[in-house]
């Protein structure tokens, strides 16, 4: 039963980057259906085995945060939007628990990363196909490419999160089909992100790439040469394939930030801060941001910043819980072995930069990152146990005796 649950969970994670691919009118996205099935099978598996893992601090803090968001439903300006958000939060909490319960060791965790990587590869290929057939979107005189039904900014970050995971799988497996597939998907992801024309996603992906432990992989002259050739090939392909107008748009990052406009987000952020001052402690209510900025902006707008969205909707209490969650996550990362620590930091950096310009607080990919990093806490405990054993082996038992103390005398039994 647990294997069946993990199979459903794997398929669910695979479709996280593709959740807008199939949408059912009555049930919603495909990931919602798969998530409900996986959760139901998971409950049956736990009931059949009669055992369940003790929740980690990350899961406990996430539960408290979602409970506070549920309370915010009571004073939300739109109960319909708040209800949608609450249902999404329940599904996200279920996903976190499923990953914690059914991926308790390194091997299933890597398989879930591979599932996300496969899904993001399909999204990247869709983006490249959109470029090849000329199905681009125009924004500020720049051509942007993305699959039908997807947002270019969100897709760029979703693909960017897969790059550190691909690097991790290449480093772990080293050779064979899995390593080659992960390496190729990494190159394809690097080519697809600039095609979206997303400045925030490009910076987010770059932040993750710069934190990758390149020396962990290039351990031999042959691998260093292979790495250099791959990087040069990727740079050449990206330079010539991405349209000039798209590069020009990405190159305006510094100018956009300096002007304070940030692609029209500056006015939205200022309006959000005004709304925040009206209900600073408990917030304006779940999913209240988009409705409450209408008097200031003339239309509904999302926050385009995960932390500002949490601050306005859930107040200082909600933001404190949200920050505590990521502080706990960071504490877990810092205790991981060297490779997993650098990979997790790269993933978290990519998400953090993306969250500064996108409302990712309710995205499944965001909480998948939370769940997969939290589930790696077992690797930190294993490392601590191994260190303790190594240290104890260095000291003979008699060396632990107190200086000056007499050794016990031997007694000879009389026959």
Secondary structure by P-SEA (a helix, b strand, c coil): caaaaaaaaaaaaaaccccccccccccccaaaaaaaaaaaaaaaaaaaacccccccaaaaaaaaaaaaaaaaccccccaaaaaaaaaaaaaaaaaaaaaaaccccaaaaaaaaaaaaaaaaaaaaaaaaaaaaccccccccbbbbbcccccaaaaaaaaaaaaaaaaaaaaaacccaaaaaaaaaaaaaaaaaaaaccaaaaaaaaaaaaacccccccccaaaaaaaaaaaaaaaaaaaacccaaaaaaaaaaaaaaaacccccaaaaaaaaaaaaaacccccccccccccccccccccccccccaaaaaaaaccaaaaaaaaaaaaaaaaaaaaccaaaaaaaaaaaaaaaaaaacccccccaaaaaaaaaaaaaaaaaaaaaaaaaaaaaaacccccccccccccbbbbbbcc
